[in-house]
């Protein structure tokens, strides 16, 4: 039985974070593949690596594990029927290492059932297990709109044309208590032209058919900005959904991989996704971990935002290539 605290827990900050004054956060007894100013990457099983991390010492875990697809990917993935049981040991360790004010942000895509134009429920079964068995709370469900997704399954989308292209993925924000550390003031966006016009014109007080009361102060803009929606928005396009894919071809990571002859990770998520949650859910100096790091987008964003970070992945080639996320630390040849 979950116990809801009577008031939000307070996370104390007992340090002055200037440059590198904080001690590095590392996995006890494990050897780093590489280090940067604020973080370190490791090759190995993330469950085993997390087991070495002290309980309650992590502020945010943000990750995108391999999805349960019915065709196999080069980076490895398990079947839909096995997925929940496979993922629960990872989730249990995430729950343990998180502080009471910490959060777990999980990006997970959907899947089609093989041989028919219907959707799998595996990701919803996983969510229920995370809440009912691991004891996470679902703080909020968010969404990533990825227009670069391929129109698959081709049989139903481009051949028979009985389904439409799938372009949205779930991003579940989970927490150990109903009151994790969070502030949407850190992710405010510019006001839309419509809101600016409303503010200048004013609105009359009324009650909508839905029952919502519109007061004269409703349209008044605060200096800080507008509260974002749960469809994460790119700062460069504040009135739209997050309109970018994971297929960049000329960023430092991709160019570095090509020049060094290293494999480019085929399932990268955009930096804006971890950036949104790292900003909203952590402070400078907090600890961020990605247990399925891949090309280590999370670590690179955490580095830029001055958070301490750890990245884990089973594939040595992906960790080696992820050095190119840090051109200020590593040359193009990865040395």
N, C-alpha and C positions, 0 to 999 in steps of 0.2 A: 504494500500500500504506500503510495507516495504521500509525502508530507509537504504541504505548501507553507512556506515561511510567511509570517505575518507582515513582514516588510522586506523590501529588496536587500540582499546582502551588500555590504560595502567592501570593495576591494581596496586595500590600503596601498598607496604608492610611497615607499620609504626611501626613494633614491632621487638624486639629481642626475638627469640623463644628458650629459654633455659629451659629444663625440663617442668614445668607446669606454666611458667610465664604468659601465656595467660589466660584470664578469661574463664571459661567453657562456652560453647554454649548450651543453654537449651531452651525448649519450655515454654514461659511465661504462668504461670497459670496451668501447667500440672504437674502431679506427675510422677517421674521416676520409672520404674520397677526396674532398677538397674543402677549404675554408675561405670565407670572405670576412669582411669587417664585422658583420652582424650574424653570420650563420655558418652552417656546415651541411654538407650532403654526405649521405651514407649509402653504400650498396649492401642490401641485405633484406631479410624478411622483416616487414614493418611490425608485425606482432611481437617478434623477439626483441626488436630494438625498443619498442614502446615499453615492454616489460621492465627494461632497465631504467626507465625514467621515473623519478619520484612521483608519488601520488599527489594530485592537486597542484602540480607545478606549471601547467600549461594554460595559456589564456584562450587560444583559438586553434582548432583543427579545421582546416579547409582543404577539401580534396575532391577529386573526380576519379573514382575507381573504374576499372574495366567494366563495361556494361555486360548484361546477360544477353548476348546476341546469339541467334541460332547458327551463325557462321563464325568460324574462328578467326581471331585477329592475331597479328604477329606479336603483340605485346601480351597476349594471353587473356582468356576470359572463360568463365565457367558457365554452365548451362543454366537456364531459368529455374529448372527444378531443384538445382543445388545451391542457387545463389544466396538465399537467406541464411542457410546454415553455414555456408562458406564465409559470409561477411560478419556473422555475429562475434567471432573472436576478435576481429579488428575493432568492432564497435565497443566491446566490453573494455578493451584497453584504452580506447579514446575516452570513455566515460570515467575511467579511473584516473587518468593523468590530468583531466581537466580540473581547473579550480571550480569552486561553487559558482563563481560569476562567469565562468567560461562558456564558450559556444562551440558547436560542431556544425559546420556548413558542408553539406553534401550535395554535389552536382551529380545527377544520375539521369541518364536518358532512357526512353522507353524502347519497346521492342515489339515486333510483329510476331504473331503465331505462325509457325511454319506451315505452308501449304494452304493458308486461307487469309482473307483480308480482314483479320480481326487483331486486336491489340492484346498483348500480354499484360497481366496484372502484377508481374513480379516486383516492380518497384514500389507498388502500394503495399504488397505483402511485407516487403522489407521495412517500410515506414512503420507499419503496425507492430512488427517485431521490435524495432528500435524503441518504440514508445512503451509497449506492453511488457516486453521481456527484459530489455536493457535498462528501462526506466528513464529514458530521455523524455523531455517535454518538446512538443512541436511549437516552437516560438512563432514561426511564420513560414508559409510556403511561398517561394519566389520562383521566377521563371527567367530563363535565358532564351532569347530569340536569336537563332543562328540561321541567317539566310543562305549560308554556304552549304547547308546540308544537301546531300544528293537526293534526287527524287526516287527513293526506294521504299518498298520493294518494287522493282521495275514492272513485274507482272501486273500489279494492281494500279500503279500510278501512271506509268508511261505506255504500257501495252494495252491493257483492258480499260484503263482510265476510269476506274470505279472508286478510287480514293485520291486524296490530295496529298501534296508534299508535307511531310512532317518537319516542322522548323522550330519547335519549342522543346526545351528540356527543363525538368524540375530542378530547383535548387532549394533544398530543405534546410532551414535554419533550426537546429535543435539545441537544447540546453539542459543542464542538470537541475535547474530550478526554474520556476516561472518568471524569475526576475534576473536574467543574465545582464552583465554589464553591456550597455548599448546606448548610443545617442545618435538620433537621426540629424542632429545639428552638424555632425561631421560630414554628412553626405548631401547637404542641401544643394539644389540645382537652381539655375537662373529661372526667373519667372517667364512664363510663356507670353507671347504677344496678346493672347486673349485675356490673361490675368491682368496684364498691364492696362489694357483698355477698360476692363471692369473696374479696376482701382481708380482710374481717372473719371469714369462715368458714375460709379456708385451703383448699388443695388437696393431695391426696396425690400423691406422686411416682409416675409411671407412664410407660409407653411406648404411645403411640396406635397403632392399626392402620396408620396412615400412616408410622410410624417416628419421628415426632417425640417427643422426650423431654420430658416435663413434670416440671420440678423444683419443689421446694417454694418456691423463690423466684419462680416464674413469675408468681404473682398479686400480688406486692408492688408497690404503687403508688409511683412516684416523685413527689416534690412538684410537679414542673413540669407534669405532665399526661400525657395519652395520645398516642401517635404516631398521626397521622391516616392514613386509607387513601388510595388513589389515586382514589377517588371523592370529590371535594372536598366538604367538609361546611361548612354554614353554622354560624358560631359560636352562633347563636341556637337551632339545632336539632342539637346535637352527635351524636345517635344516628341521624340520618337522612341520606339523600343530600342533595345540594345542591338543596333544594326551593324554587326560585323561578324565575320566568321572566324574559323580557326585555320585558314589557308594562306597566311602571309607567306610571301616568297622572297622578300628582300629585307627582313629584319635581321639584326646581328646574329641571332641564334641560327636562322636558316642559312644565311650566307656562310657562317662559320662552319656549320655541318658540311655544306657542299664543298668548301675549300679543303677541309680536312678529310673528306671522304667518309664521314660518319653518318649513321642512319638518322634521319629526321623522324622524330616521334610522330606517328600518324594521327594522334587524337589529342591535340593540344587545345586547351581552352584559352580564351582571350584574357589579357591582363586585367581588363576592367572588371571581370567577375571577382577574382580574389581581392582586387583593390577596394571595391565597394565595401566588402565585409570586413576587411582588415581596418579600414578607416572607421567604420561604424562601431566595431565591436572591440577594438583594442586601442591602447595608447602607445606612444613611443617607449621602447624598451620592453614591451610585453613579448611573450613567446608564442610564435606561430609555427605549427607543424603541418606538413603535408605528407601523409603516409603512402600515397601513390603519386609520387612527385613527377614521374615522366620527364619532361623537358624542364621542370622546375620553374614554371611561371610564378607559382606562389612565392618561392624563395626570392626571386628577383624583385617582385613587388614589395615584399616585406623588407628587403634590403634598402630599396629606395625610400620606403616610409619609415626607416630607422626602427624596425622591430627585429628582435632576435628570432632566428628561424632555424628549423631543421627540415631536411628533405630526405625521404627514404624511397628507394626503388630497388627491385630485384635485379633489374637489367643494368649491368655495368656500362654498356654502350650508351644508354640514355643518360646516365649520370655524368659520364665523361663529356658527352656532347652538351650537357646543360651548362657547362662552364662558359659557353658563349653567351649566356644570359648576363654575364658579368664582365664586359669588355674592359672595365676599369681595373680588373684584377688579373685577367688572363689574356694572353695574346691570341691571335686568330688560330694558331696551331694547337691551342688548348694547354700550352705549357705555362 
